[in-house]
Amino acid sequence: MAAGPLVRERGRRGRRRRPLAEINVTPFVDVMLVLLIVFMVTAPLLTTGVTVDLPQARTSPLPGQDEPLVVTIRADGALFLQDSAIALDELGPRLAAVKERNPELRVFVRGDKSVDYGRVMAVVGALNQAGIGKVALLTEAPRTAALGAAPGPR
């Protein structure tokens, strides 16, 4: 009878344990959260441009993947293509040349809310004469609609 328990113990020792097939994802999640925070903090710092006070409106985000050109009209009426100052009579020919290379060109118009409506329409007219068919007017989301969220172009 004494040999019986010894045989069982040897049998247990001789068995191989299966490898544990679980992955510890906690370090991966920690790294991803740190990267998310880093990108959330640095992304607003990377966007530069002309400062304008956009009007607020309830709109849906614009569809599309490609990077559009932005025409900005400051409160004093100064006109910018991306970050470069440009005269209204130069805007049409320059955008027409860009449109020849990219027929699907989209242009966003950012106008300060204190700009004269006629100035905005003169810019839209110049875009129309240049053959730009995809024009969008940028606004900010109302602060009441985005509780706690930073307003951005819509």
Helices and strands as residue ranges (DSSP letters): H 3-14, H 26-46, E 69-73, E 79-81, E 84-85, H 88-101, E 106-111, H 117-129, E 134-137
